[in-house]
């Protein structure tokens, strides 16, 4: 049995590591910085139900992330951590709800395992600093599933209302998927229990009314901004109805072909990306998923009163729906990671606490020793080689961490009620992410144009109304950290001598010829940090890999 000290220390350290990333890592282009910029821009707008991105109509994601983040920015100021804070709170809600749902069906030990698995999955650390809509969506959805499960067993109206409020919140975060996942979670559960009456309860109509009422503000905004002004161009395509876009095209249009995005549309894409995003638990999860499906075969697909298939059914059916989409990205599957955590925890309990399948237990142990050893070697290398300016004691600490891991594994003794291999998994993923959040990511983001250019502009006191971007691509991080929507010019003929130009370093000689008085104010790297290469990680070859931008005062006047 997992004791209190281990459980609370693991969750505390995991959340502390997430907080370190929240405060120490600059916003990464493209999505996180764009959403932060939209949230900041919302504060300057006249309406909280109309949304703009750099002054242009914005129609992609629903408003919940922008509302809550803008409110946080209003309270705490324009800081990246203030933008992230609401999502961090929803990450905590996801962990709490996962524990509560697992405890309802399996008891204390599996509930604690579930919470720890979710809080120490690699995706969890990622989505608390690279904040998109998925962090909030995860919290809304697993909370709604937990409340529906309590209502299903106890019949209390409060749980029912909270569940449908959460579904509406999720729909205002990322659309109909917030309703689809709970439906897909409970539908196979009811079918396997032959509880046909559960499929046709009149209370569901009340739930739909709750959702409809809560969606009114968002719907009014969509109607006013788009339906009353049909034909607005979004991403080069005319939009006739904002309501249709959100409630149909953005989600179901991925299957009908109406949605403009077509990428990564093969069935195994999301699973392949789980190989890294659900580390260090992915092999346990895959085995647990097979175990959960296999378990219902001897009973002829019939569950008894104490069994649940909410977690397995919810994950499997949601995965199948998402994997058939014509446009997929790795983070789309994060919404059901709480369910994956429960599936994993059930398997871990069978394997290590109930001592079933002893041969498989040894195989899993040694495979994971190798996986964790690779992770430790990788973090030692990342602390030592890519950034020589890292203080020497940091890679030394990483080596000590590696030694402690080896001691823990070969000691092979339970620690505070937890098998050593599981303690090693928890210790490894938390320590690795702590090193990455304090040392690697902050240095990596110094090669991104947006935050570094904005820092220089803020510190030098340049007139932001004179600053023009030309030929450097766009960086929403620059607009967010600069607390200003910087002007873009796309034709050289539009540029005038009074401009302060942010442009590619390749254009420097050209503009110095045209404007002999031009003064070079600043030069910095302009690397796409989300796409790392071996050449970039090698300091000896980095200079050839990294393009640069310059800030140029064309008339040279102070």
C-alpha positions in Angstrom: 0.0 0.0 0.0 1.3 3.4 -1.0 1.8 5.5 2.2 0.9 9.1 2.7 4.5 10.5 2.7 5.4 9.0 -0.6 2.1 9.9 -2.3 2.0 13.6 -1.2 5.8 14.1 -1.8 5.5 12.7 -5.4 2.5 14.9 -6.2 4.1 17.9 -4.5 7.4 17.5 -6.3 5.6 16.9 -9.7 3.5 20.1 -9.3 6.5 22.0 -8.0 8.4 21.0 -11.2 5.4 22.2 -13.3 5.5 25.5 -11.4 9.2 25.9 -12.1 8.4 25.6 -15.8 5.5 28.0 -15.5 7.7 30.7 -14.1 11.1 30.1 -15.7 10.4 29.1 -19.4 9.5 31.8 -21.9 6.5 31.3 -24.1 7.2 29.1 -27.1 6.0 30.0 -30.6 3.6 29.2 -32.2 0.4 28.2 -30.4 1.2 29.1 -26.8 2.5 32.6 -27.6 -0.4 33.2 -30.0 -3.0 32.3 -27.4 -1.2 34.5 -24.8 -1.1 37.4 -27.3 -4.9 37.0 -28.0 -5.6 36.9 -24.3 -3.6 40.2 -23.8 -5.3 41.7 -26.8 -8.7 40.8 -25.3 -7.9 43.2 -22.4 -7.5 46.1 -24.8 -10.7 45.3 -26.8 -14.2 46.7 -26.3 -15.9 43.4 -26.0 -15.1 40.1 -24.2 -17.1 38.1 -26.7 -15.4 39.2 -29.9 -11.9 37.9 -30.4 -8.9 39.3 -32.4 -5.4 38.2 -33.3 -3.2 41.2 -34.1 -6.2 43.2 -34.9 -7.7 40.7 -37.3 -10.9 38.7 -36.6 -9.9 35.4 -34.9 -11.9 32.2 -35.4 -10.2 29.0 -34.4 -10.4 28.1 -30.7 -13.4 28.8 -28.4 -13.0 31.5 -25.8 -12.6 29.8 -22.4 -8.8 29.8 -22.5 -8.7 33.5 -23.5 -11.3 34.5 -21.0 -9.6 32.9 -18.0 -6.1 33.9 -19.1 -7.1 37.5 -19.8 -8.7 37.7 -16.4 -5.4 36.4 -14.9 -3.4 38.9 -16.9 -5.7 41.7 -15.6 -5.2 40.6 -12.0 -1.5 39.8 -12.0 -0.1 41.8 -15.0 1.2 40.9 -18.4 3.5 38.0 -17.5 3.8 34.6 -19.1 3.2 32.9 -15.8 0.0 34.8 -15.4 -1.2 33.5 -18.7 -0.4 30.0 -17.7 -1.8 30.1 -14.2 -5.5 29.2 -15.0 -4.3 26.2 -17.0 -2.1 25.1 -14.1 -5.1 25.1 -11.8 -7.0 23.0 -14.3 -4.1 20.5 -14.4 -4.5 20.2 -10.6 -8.2 19.7 -11.1 -7.4 16.9 -13.6 -5.2 15.1 -11.1 -7.7 15.4 -8.3 -10.6 14.2 -10.5 -8.6 11.3 -11.7 -7.9 10.2 -8.2 -11.5 10.6 -7.2 -12.9 8.6 -10.2 -10.4 5.8 -9.6 -11.1 5.8 -5.9 -14.8 5.4 -6.6 -14.3 2.2 -8.5 -11.0 0.7 -7.3 -10.1 2.1 -3.9 -7.3 4.1 -2.4 -4.2 2.4 -3.8 -5.2 2.4 -7.4 -6.5 6.0 -7.0 -3.2 7.1 -5.7 -1.4 5.3 -8.5 -3.7 6.9 -11.1 -3.0 10.4 -9.8 0.8 9.9 -9.7 0.8 8.4 -13.2 -1.0 11.4 -14.6 1.0 14.0 -12.7 4.3 12.4 -13.8 3.5 11.7 -17.4 5.7 13.7 -19.8 2.8 15.4 -21.4 1.6 16.8 -18.0 4.9 18.6 -17.5 4.7 19.9 -21.1 1.2 21.3 -21.1 1.7 23.3 -17.9 4.3 25.5 -19.6 3.5 25.1 -23.3 -0.1 26.0 -22.6 -2.7 25.5 -25.2 -6.4 24.6 -24.8 -5.6 20.9 -23.9 -4.7 21.5 -20.3 -8.1 23.1 -19.5 -9.9 20.6 -21.7 -8.4 17.7 -19.8 -9.5 19.2 -16.4 -13.1 19.9 -17.6 -13.5 16.5 -19.2 -12.2 14.3 -16.4 -14.1 16.3 -13.8 -17.3 15.9 -15.8 -16.8 12.1 -16.1 -16.1 11.8 -12.4 -19.2 13.8 -11.5 -21.4 11.8 -13.9 -20.0 8.6 -12.4 -21.0 9.8 -8.9 -24.4 10.7 -10.2 -24.7 7.4 -11.9 -24.1 5.6 -8.6 -25.7 8.0 -6.1 -28.3 9.9 -8.1 -27.6 13.3 -6.6 -28.6 16.3 -8.7 -25.6 18.4 -7.6 -23.2 16.0 -9.3 -25.4 16.0 -12.4 -25.4 19.8 -12.6 -21.7 20.0 -12.0 -21.0 17.4 -14.7 -22.9 19.3 -17.4 -21.5 22.7 -16.3 -18.1 21.1 -16.8 -19.1 19.7 -20.2 -20.2 23.2 -21.2 -16.9 24.6 -19.9 -15.0 22.1 -22.0 -17.1 22.9 -25.1 -16.1 26.6 -24.6 -12.5 25.4 -24.4 -12.2 23.2 -27.4 -15.7 22.5 -28.9 -17.9 19.4 -29.0 -15.1 17.0 -28.0 -15.9 17.9 -24.4 -19.4 16.3 -24.8 -18.2 13.4 -27.1 -15.6 12.0 -24.6 -18.1 11.5 -21.7 -20.6 10.0 -24.0 -18.0 7.6 -25.4 -16.9 6.8 -21.8 -20.3 5.8 -20.5 -21.9 4.3 -23.6 -19.7 1.0 -23.6 -20.0 0.8 -19.8 -23.8 0.8 -20.0 -23.8 -1.6 -22.9 -21.5 -4.1 -21.2 -23.6 -4.0 -18.1 -26.8 -4.3 -20.1 -28.2 -1.2 -18.4 -30.4 -0.1 -21.3 -32.4 2.3 -19.2 -29.3 4.4 -18.6 -29.3 5.2 -22.3 -32.6 7.0 -22.3 -32.9 8.9 -19.0 -34.9 12.0 -19.2 -32.4 13.9 -17.1 -30.1 14.1 -20.1 -32.5 16.6 -21.6 -32.0 18.8 -18.5 -28.2 18.5 -19.0 -28.5 19.6 -22.6 -30.5 22.7 -21.5 -27.7 23.5 -19.0 -25.1 23.3 -21.7 -27.2 25.4 -24.1 -27.8 28.1 -21.5 -24.1 28.3 -20.6 -23.1 28.5 -24.3 -25.3 31.6 -24.9 -22.6 34.2 -24.4 -20.1 32.5 -26.7 -22.9 32.0 -29.3 -24.0 35.6 -29.2 -20.4 36.7 -29.8 -20.0 34.3 -32.8 -23.3 35.5 -34.2 -22.5 39.2 -33.8 -18.9 38.9 -35.1 -19.5 36.6 -38.0 -23.1 35.6 -38.8 -24.1 39.2 -39.0 -21.1 39.9 -41.3 -20.9 36.9 -43.6 -17.9 36.5 -45.9 -15.2 37.6 -43.5 -11.9 36.0 -44.5 -10.3 33.6 -42.0 -7.1 32.0 -43.1 -7.9 33.1 -46.7 -11.4 31.4 -46.7 -14.7 33.2 -46.4 -16.7 32.4 -43.3 -20.5 32.6 -43.6 -21.4 31.5 -40.1 -19.3 31.5 -36.9 -21.9 29.3 -35.2 -21.6 26.7 -37.9 -17.8 26.8 -37.7 -17.6 26.1 -34.0 -20.4 23.6 -33.7 -19.8 21.7 -36.9 -16.9 22.6 -39.2 -14.1 22.8 -36.6 -14.8 19.3 -35.2 -17.0 17.2 -37.5 -15.6 18.9 -40.6 -12.4 17.0 -40.0 -14.3 13.9 -41.1 -16.4 15.4 -43.9 -13.5 17.3 -45.5 -15.0 20.7 -44.8 -12.1 21.6 -42.4 -9.2 23.2 -44.2 -6.5 21.2 -42.3 -5.2 17.9 -43.6 -2.2 16.6 -41.7 -1.0 13.4 -39.9 -4.2 11.6 -40.8 -3.1 8.0 -40.4 -4.5 5.8 -37.6 -1.4 5.1 -35.5 -0.2 8.7 -35.4 -1.5 9.5 -31.9 -0.3 6.2 -30.5 3.2 6.8 -31.9 3.4 10.1 -30.2 2.2 8.6 -26.9 5.5 6.7 -26.9 7.1 10.0 -25.7 4.2 11.9 -24.3 3.1 9.2 -21.9 6.6 8.4 -20.7 7.6 6.8 -18.3 4.3 4.8 -18.2 3.6 4.0 -21.9 4.6 0.3 -21.8 2.6 -0.3 -18.6 -0.3 1.5 -20.2 -0.2 -0.6 -23.4 -0.1 -3.8 -21.4 -2.9 -2.5 -19.1 -5.0 -1.7 -22.1 -4.6 -5.2 -23.5 -5.3 -6.6 -20.1 -8.5 -4.6 -19.6 -9.9 -5.6 -23.0 -8.9 -9.2 -22.6 -10.5 -9.3 -19.1 -14.1 -8.9 -20.5 -13.8 -11.8 -23.0 -14.2 -14.7 -20.5 -17.3 -13.0 -19.1 -18.8 -12.8 -22.6 -18.6 -9.0 -22.5 -20.6 -8.7 -19.4 -19.5 -6.6 -16.4 -20.6 -7.2 -12.9 -21.8 -4.4 -10.6 -18.3 -3.6 -9.2 -16.5 -3.4 -12.6 -16.2 -0.4 -14.8 -15.3 0.2 -18.4 -15.6 4.0 -18.3 -11.8 4.4 -18.5 -11.0 1.7 -21.1 -14.1 2.4 -23.3 -13.6 6.2 -23.0 -10.0 5.9 -24.1 -10.5 3.3 -26.9 -13.5 4.9 -28.5 -12.1 8.4 -28.2 -8.9 7.3 -29.7 -10.7 5.7 -32.7 -12.7 8.9 -33.3 -9.6 11.2 -33.1 -7.5 8.8 -35.2 -10.0 8.9 -38.0 -9.7 12.7 -38.3 -8.1 14.2 -41.4 -6.0 16.5 -39.2 -4.2 15.3 -36.1 -1.6 16.7 -33.8 0.2 15.0 -30.9 -1.7 16.9 -28.1 -5.2 15.9 -29.3 -5.0 12.6 -27.3 -4.1 14.4 -24.1 -7.8 14.8 -23.3 -8.1 11.1 -22.3 -4.7 10.8 -20.5 -6.6 10.7 -17.1 -8.4 7.6 -18.4 -5.1 6.2 -19.6 -3.7 6.9 -16.1 -6.4 4.8 -14.5 -5.9 1.9 -17.0 -2.2 2.0 -16.2 -2.7 2.1 -12.4 -5.0 -0.9 -12.5 -2.3 -2.9 -14.3 0.5 -1.6 -12.0 -1.6 -2.7 -9.0 -2.0 -6.2 -10.4 1.7 -6.5 -11.4 3.4 -5.0 -8.4 1.0 -5.0 -5.5 -1.1 -8.1 -6.1 2.0 -10.0 -7.4 0.3 -11.4 -10.5 2.3 -12.4 -13.6 5.7 -12.6 -11.9 7.5 -13.4 -15.1 6.1 -10.3 -16.8 7.0 -8.3 -13.8 10.7 -9.1 -14.2 10.6 -8.4 -18.0 8.9 -5.0 -17.4 11.4 -4.2 -14.7 14.5 -4.7 -16.9 13.0 -3.0 -19.9 12.2 0.1 -17.8 15.7 0.1 -16.2 17.1 0.5 -19.7 14.5 3.2 -20.7 15.2 5.2 -17.5 18.9 4.8 -17.9 18.7 6.2 -21.4 16.7 9.2 -20.1 19.4 9.8 -17.4 22.2 9.6 -19.9 20.3 12.0 -22.2 19.8 14.6 -19.5 23.4 14.4 -18.4 24.4 15.0 -22.0 21.9 17.9 -22.4 23.3 19.5 -19.2 26.9 19.2 -20.4 27.2 19.7 -24.1 24.6 21.9 -25.9 25.1 25.0 -23.7 28.6 25.4 -22.4 27.6 28.3 -20.2 25.7 25.9 -17.9 27.5 25.9 -14.6 29.7 22.8 -14.1 27.9 21.8 -10.9 24.7 21.2 -12.9 26.0 18.2 -15.0 27.7 17.0 -11.8 24.3 17.0 -10.1 22.8 15.1 -13.1 25.5 12.5 -12.8 24.8 12.2 -9.1 21.1 11.8 -10.0 22.1 8.9 -12.4 24.1 7.2 -9.6 21.1 7.5 -7.2 18.9 6.0 -9.8 21.2 3.0 -10.2 21.4 2.6 -6.5 17.7 2.7 -6.2 17.2 0.1 -8.9 19.8 -2.4 -7.8 18.8 -2.0 -4.1 15.5 -3.6 -5.3 13.7 -3.0 -2.0 10.3 -1.4 -1.6 10.4 2.2 -0.5 7.5 3.6 1.5 5.2 0.9 0.2 6.2 1.3 -3.4 8.3 -1.1 -5.5 11.7 0.3 -6.4 11.2 0.3 -10.1 8.1 2.5 -9.7 9.9 4.8 -7.4 12.7 4.9 -10.0 10.1 5.9 -12.6 8.7 8.7 -10.5 12.1 9.9 -9.4 13.5 9.9 -13.0 10.7 11.8 -14.7 10.5 14.5 -12.1 14.2 15.0 -11.9 14.7 15.0 -15.7 12.0 17.6 -16.1 13.4 19.7 -13.3 16.7 19.8 -15.1 15.0 20.6 -18.4 12.8 23.4 -16.9 15.6 25.1 -15.0 18.5 24.7 -17.4 17.7 23.5 -20.9 14.4 25.2 -21.9 15.3 28.7 -20.6 18.6 28.6 -22.6 16.9 27.1 -25.6 14.3 29.9 -25.7 17.0 32.5 -25.9 17.3 31.5 -29.6 13.7 32.5 -30.3 13.2 35.9 -31.8 10.0 37.0 -30.2 11.0 37.1 -26.5 14.6 38.3 -27.1 13.5 41.1 -29.5 10.8 42.2 -27.1 13.3 42.3 -24.2 15.6 44.5 -26.2 12.8 46.8 -27.3 11.4 47.1 -23.7 14.9 47.8 -22.2 16.0 50.3 -24.8 12.8 52.3 -24.7 12.3 52.3 -28.5 9.1 53.9 -29.8 7.0 50.8 -30.5 4.8 52.6 -32.9 7.8 53.0 -35.3 8.8 49.4 -35.1 8.0 47.4 -38.3 8.5 43.6 -39.0 9.6 42.7 -42.5 10.8 39.4 -43.8 11.3 37.6 -40.5 8.1 35.6 -40.3 5.9 36.3 -37.3 6.4 35.7 -33.6 3.4 36.1 -31.3 5.8 36.0 -28.4 7.2 39.4 -29.6 3.7 40.9 -29.5 3.0 39.4 -26.0 6.2 40.3 -24.3 6.4 43.7 -26.1 2.8 44.4 -24.9 2.1 45.9 -28.3 0.8 44.8 -31.7 3.8 45.5 -33.9 3.1 46.5 -37.5 3.9 44.2 -40.4 5.0 45.4 -43.9 5.2 42.9 -46.7 6.4 45.1 -49.6 9.7 46.9 -49.6 8.0 49.9 -51.2 6.0 50.3 -48.0 9.1 50.9 -45.8 10.0 54.5 -45.0 13.1 56.0 -43.4 11.4 56.7 -40.1 10.8 53.0 -39.5 12.7 51.0 -37.0 13.0 47.7 -38.9 13.0 44.2 -37.5 14.2 42.1 -40.4 16.4 39.1 -41.4 20.1 39.7 -41.0 20.4 38.6 -44.7 18.7 41.9 -45.6 21.1 44.0 -43.5 23.5 45.0 -46.3 20.6 45.8 -48.7 18.9 48.3 -46.3 22.3 49.8 -45.3 22.8 50.6 -49.0 19.4 52.1 -49.4 19.6 54.0 -46.1 23.2 55.0 -45.6 22.4 56.6 -42.2 20.9 53.3 -40.9 22.1 52.3 -37.5 22.3 48.7 -36.4 20.7 48.6 -32.9 20.6 44.9 -32.1 21.2 41.4 -33.6 19.8 38.2 -32.3 19.0 34.5 -33.2 15.8 33.6 -35.0 15.6 29.8 -34.7 12.4 27.7 -34.6 13.0 26.1 -31.2 10.2 23.6 -31.5 12.2 21.8 -34.2 15.5 20.8 -32.8 18.3 19.4 -34.9 21.6 17.7 -34.2 23.4 20.7 -35.8 21.7 23.1 -33.5 22.5 21.0 -30.3 26.1 20.9 -31.3 27.7 24.3 -30.3 30.4 23.8 -33.0 27.8 23.7 -35.9 25.1 25.9 -34.3 26.1 29.2 -36.0 25.5 27.7 -39.5 22.1 26.3 -38.4 20.7 29.4 -36.7 19.4 32.4 -38.8 19.5 35.8 -37.2 17.3 38.9 -37.1 18.4 42.5 -36.8 16.8 45.7 -35.4 17.7 48.6 -37.7 17.0 52.3 -37.2 16.7 53.4 -40.8 17.3 57.1 -40.4 19.8 56.7 -37.6 18.3 59.5 -35.5 18.0 59.1 -31.8 
